[in-house]
Amino acid sequence: MKDSLFIRAAFSQQIERPPVWMMRQAGRFMPEYWEIKNKYSFLEMCKTPEIAADVTMLPVDLLGIDAAILFSDILVTGEAMGGDLSFTQGVGPRFSNPVRTKEDIDRLDTEVIHKLQYVADAIKVIQQRLNGSIPLIGFAGAPFTVMSYLIEGGSSRDFKLTKLFMHNQPELAHQLLAKIAKVTAGYLNLQIEAGVNAIQIFDSWAQALAWDDYKEFSHHYITEIISNLNRKDIPVISFCKGSSVFAPLMAEAKPDVISIDWNVDLKDIKHRLPQGVAVQGNLDPHILYADKSVIKDRIHRLFERMRGEEGFIFNLGHGIMPDIPFDNVKYAVEVIKEFRY
Ligand code: CP3
């Protein structure tokens, strides 16, 4: 795998064109996803290795992307620790037993890796299907983002309860984050052991945090997780919404790649990072709603801006929205794959 476009770009080696994959590529914008989804619940899909493999392979077979991402969810760590997790159409993820007190935190279990064995099993099935063609990315949620779901009991607009908890009861917040971080490191090592070729840590909602709070309640734990990975020759990608602000700090956690949101010029932010840290990004996903001529123009504009830069992986600044036309995503991948530096 070390010769693949994706791994070479992740390790800042020379490439003939940027590799492409997209966050949430294994999901709802594909009609074929719905054919599977209509038969099973989301968690059933995650927990049945053959089905998780089928969904992982959809964008590989239908789009021809340069890296696959494991079909799962960032909240499976919270579930394994004792969260009562469900996903409802139109509502999203929900923990029916939110974590709000010291007793709630004490009840959360950290000896849970065996409960996530289904993920290792899925990885093995996926690797058989991929058969060495492209790398497989494993992933986990960052402790702050997972904590926000555990505390709020689901998605949140303003993270009011999470922030209140951090600000009024910082010791308890740290106890909770430390527990999640321990499980997350073990979980990612399980994925590495099972055969993933790269790791991405999703801190989707870090953007909600002030600089000092990001440092104390998020960055600290991501640093700890990355330092505890049995990395071998596996690149680690750090993603957050808010990376246009936090990237220089994120680099201190020693990832190989930082995934950048679309609020910043990618070349400018790359030049503010240490030598050898690659960037991933950063097309505004809304561009994929636009006319094909616009899609092509914006991709070319980004690629020209990054000409001569080593360590660049194409991605969106955040995930594909479920109602983006499949045809537009397919077109974007074609434009990218035809490009040559
Ligand atoms: O990227 C991929 O294609 C791989 C699979 C993947 C999923 N979730 C599948 C999924 C990954 C990497 C995730 C990560 C994830 N999950 C994140 C971080 C990524 C990001 O976009 O910031 C977050 C915040 C979650 C939590 C979560 N899970 C949310 C907010 C939702 C959707 C709520 C909604 O209805 O909009 C989910 C459910 C989910 N995870 C779906 C998929 C395909 C949709 C499930 C369905 O079919 O209804």
Residues whose N, C-alpha, C, O or C-beta is under 5 A from the ligand:
A	BS01	CP3	M22 M23 R24 Q25 A26 G27 R28 K37 F42 I69 L70 F71 S72 D73 I74 G90 V91 G92 P93 F202 S204 G319
